[in-house]
Amino acid sequence: MKKIQLSLAATLGAVLLLNGCSNSNNPDINEAPSTPVVPFAPDATDLADTDAHYDYPNALAAAIEPSLLNVKITYIPTLITAPDPTNGYYITDPVSGNNVCQPYDNTLTYPITLTRADVDRDTDKTDVCEPEIKVNFQADGYPVTAAYNAKLRLRGSSTRLASQKSYRVKLRSTSPCSASTVSCWRNDEITLQFNKHPYDLTRVRNKLAFDLMRDIPYLNSLRTQLTHITYNDGTADSDFGLFTHVEKIGKEYLQNRGYDATSNIYKATEFSFNSDEKLILNSDGTPGDHFEDILEIENTSGDHSAIIAMVEAINNDNADFDATFNKYFNRNNYLAWLATNILMGNWDTRTQNFALYQPAGGERFYILPWDYDSALGYEDQPDVLAESHTYDYTLLGAANWWDSQLHRRFLQQPGNVQLLIAAVEDLRSKYLTAANIRSKMDKYKPLVESIITQNPDLTNLPTYSGSASSKAMQWDAEYNRLTGTIETNYQRFIAGLQKPMPFWLSACTSGGKMMLDWGWPVPFDIQGGMLTYTVKVATTPDFLPGTLIYDLATPTAATSTQFGEPIASTYYMQVNAKKSSGKTTHSFDYVDSGTQRYFGVMSFIPTPCL
């Protein structure tokens, strides 16, 4: 093991030297690696993907991408004619002011007219209410008709709460598109996803990310198109501003790539590859009632046993991890996905914003990218910085995924961190370059600037001051800043490898003692060094003088400690892990107190150990 750790130190040392860094506390870190590490090697299990797929197959493909799609959506009167316990409508709670879902029952008078205002009230994607209206869809290159040819509903999760909404338009086409009496979009899509990205000041992060991924091998991207939408409520047109259409991951996604349309595709909603009691199948093999709280099924083969077996195997610490990984994953796809997310800084991929594709008849899973509007330096966007508590900057990098059994166990295997470093270097030097980003941004700007810098988009941009001219200037500054975000994320990744990996805190009482523990995941230094810990417990999360009730200031190598049980109250615990080089890290935990977030702090009330 020592030889392996020195090899990693040498690899990291060479990277640091190339970037003008050094570590005088560890002479081995500055040694050049003996042989170059090759991150990607073609394999028979690699996922086939061609760049030609991303150009839409019609006359518009002759236009140089990117292009701006003009869409008009016209409301068609929509009636609910009878009770429907599987759907409902919204009322406003008089106390909270929140939308409350009520089922269509026998107490109502029918018919009931639905409008887009009802659609926009659907702020909770998990309740039974899912208002959907009939519309007429028109767009560049789509057959013109005045008839009802689509339905519109809200889409997204947290963005449903924003004032500007994202919408799903589902055409009345049928699959396969070649036999449909209602035309599919661009010959092969039925569901259109128009994303507003209301929290992204630039409004182009998602488009940029997927365009960049078109060139990255072993990682499927998605079709995207910048879109300008006009909505007509039946009386007058309204400018809805800029959206990005993103290809849906589902049956058409598979068919368009020549994949088996009976394959499984799962979209992660709260999935970390860790064991979860919700991720179970019924006795007949169908997903349990809460299965889709964890993984949404976007396409199904009818057999979900492989995903259960994969999670069980990944979480079996007694099983050979390399054999498990090679059985259920493709190394090139995994490295490309993880390296891309590190460089793009798509930190919100611990449990969501990715999908898993399992080809029919097999048990291997390929990770697919999804949702990058909070990537590419979003954590440094001025309004996000002003909040000062959204991101724990000390954990940006590989540590971001350390709580996942899959990612943690992969990186703990000999040689795999070197592979990841090499993959990051490869993508950074070939595909995710500043010049490549600038080239794409320069093509987008003439298409989007005039839309974003006028209403309705201008008023709703997430800026820190309100004047129109100031908002436009802030948008331009943020737009230009994206070019350097890959390098910032790269430097954070390299710096993070020199720190211990994070862990979770726990506290409980037993036999009159307060038992403190920080042993899960087992604290780990990627470079193989010894770790020591300091521990504090206080009555306030800021640990100011006079608030401490326990202070283990002398470093210990143990991952637990105890002291006399305190009186019943709320307390705050903090543990710092330190290497011999002086590099430190803290736990995943955090506490919110008013407008302040304290990272690396856990609040607890003394309760008996289970």
C-alpha positions, 0 to 999 in steps of 0.5 A, a space after each residue: 500500500 505504501 508504494 501505491 500511495 507514493 505513486 499517487 503523491 508523485 502523480 499529484 506532485 507532477 501536476 502541482 509542479 506544472 501549475 506552479 505549486 509545491 509541497 515542501 512538507 512532502 518531498 515525495 509529492 514533487 517526484 515525477 511519475 515513472 510512467 504516464 497514466 493513460 485514462 481512457 482505453 477503448 473497450 468492447 463495452 463502450 457506449 456508441 455515440 456519434 456527434 452527427 446525432 445532435 444535428 436535427 434531421 431536417 432542412 434546419 440542420 443546414 444552418 450552422 449551430 447554434 441557432 435560435 428556435 422560434 416557438 409560438 404556443 396558443 392556449 386552447 380551452 381545456 375543460 375538466 368534465 367529471 370527478 378525477 381522484 388521480 388529479 386535482 386543482 389548487 387552492 390557496 391556504 389562508 394561513 401559509 399562502 401556499 398552494 394546496 392540492 385538492 382532488 377533483 371530487 363530487 363536491 365540485 360543479 363541472 365542467 371546470 376550465 383550466 388555464 395556464 394560471 392553473 398550470 403555473 400553480 403546480 409548485 409541488 411535483 410530488 402531489 396528485 395535482 398535475 394541471 395540463 392544458 391543451 395548446 396549439 404548438 407552432 415552431 420553425 420547421 414544424 407543420 402549420 396547423 391551428 388545431 389542438 396538437 399538444 399539451 402543456 404542463 409545468 416541469 422542473 423541481 425547485 425551479 417551480 417556485 421561481 416566477 418564470 416557469 419551465 414547461 413541458 410540451 407533449 405533442 399528440 404524436 405517437 411512437 414510433 414517429 414514422 407511423 404517427 398521424 401527428 408530426 413528431 418534432 424534427 421527425 423523432 421527438 414527442 416530448 419537448 422540454 423548455 427550460 427557463 433556468 431562472 437561477 442562472 444569470 447567464 441563462 446559457 450554462 445548460 446549453 454550453 455544458 451539453 454542447 461541450 459534452 458533444 465532443 467528450 468521448 464515452 459520455 453521451 450528451 443531449 440535443 439542445 436548442 436555444 428557444 424564444 417562446 411567444 405565448 398566446 392566451 387566446 386573446 393576445 401574444 405575450 413574449 415569454 423570453 429565452 428558454 433552452 430546449 433539452 432532449 428528453 431521456 426516454 424512449 425516443 432518446 433510445 430510438 434516435 441513437 439506435 439503442 434497444 427501446 425496451 432498455 431501462 433508463 432511471 433518472 436520479 432524484 435522491 440516489 447516491 448508490 448507497 443502500 436505501 429502504 425505499 429502493 425495493 421491488 414488490 414480490 411480483 418484481 414491480 417497483 415499490 411504492 417509494 422506488 421513484 422517490 429515489 429513481 424516476 423510471 424514464 423508460 422500462 424493460 419491466 425488469 428492475 432486478 439489476 439496479 437492486 443487485 448493483 446497489 447491493 453489490 456496491 454496498 457489500 464491503 466484503 465483495 471485491 470492488 474491482 470485480 463489482 465495478 467491472 460487472 456493473 459499469 464501464 470504466 471509460 464512461 464513469 471516468 468521463 462523467 466524473 472528470 467532466 463534472 469535476 471540471 464543469 463544477 456540477 456539484 449538485 450531482 451527489 444524488 440527482 442531475 444524472 441518469 442511468 442507462 441499462 441496455 436491455 438484456 444486460 446488467 451494466 449501467 452507463 451514467 448519463 448527464 442531466 441538468 447543468 444550470 448550476 454548473 460552470 461557476 454558479 457558486 461564484 455567481 454574484 447573487 449566490 456569493 452574496 448569500 455566503 452560505 450556499 456552498 462549502 468551498 472546502 469540499 468542492 472537488 473529489 470530496 463532493 462525492 465522497 459520501 457515495 459508496 460507488 465514488 468513495 470505493 472507486 477512489 480508494 482502489 489502488 491507481 484509481 485516483 491517478 486515473 481520475 487525475 489523468 482523465 481530468 487532465 485529458 479533458 481539460 487539455 483537449 475538450 474543455 479549453 477556454 478557447 473552445 468555451 469562448 468560441 461557443 459563447 461568441 456564437 450564442 451571444 448574438 442570439 440571446 443578448 437582445 432577448 435576455 436584456 429586455 423584459 420579461 427576462 431582464 426584470 427576472 435576472 438574479 442580480 444584486 441590484 435592480 436598475 435595467 442598465 445595471 442588470 444588463 451589465 451584470 449579465 454581461 460580466 457573468 456571461 464573460 466569466 464562464 470562460 475561466 470557470 473550468 480552470 477554477 474548478 481544476 485548481 479546486 480539484 487539485 487543491 482538494 486532493 491534498 486534504 483529508 476526505 470528509 466524514 459525518 459526525 454523530 453523538 448519543 448518550 450511554 451510561 452517563 457519557 456523551 459519546 461522540 463519533 466521526 468514523 463514517 466514512 472512515 476518515 481517509 487521506 488520498 495520499 496515505 498520510 496519518 490523520 489526527 483530530 481536534 474536537 469541540 462541543 459548544 452551546 452556540 454554532 460559532 464556538 466563541 469563547 465561553 460557549 465551549 463545554 468540551 474541547 479536545 484541543 490535543 490532537 488524537 488519532 482516534 475517531 471517537 471520544 466521550 465526556 460526561 453527559 451534559 444537561 438536556 439542551 441543544 449543542 453543536 459539535 465540530 471535528 477537524 481532521 489534520 494531516 502532517 502537512 497541516 492540510 485540514 478538512 471538516 465533516 459534511 455536516 452543517 447548521 443554519 442559524 438565521 442567515 448564517 450557515 456553519 459548515 462542518 458543524 452538527 447540532 444535537 440534543 443528547 439522546 440515548 444511543 440505539 
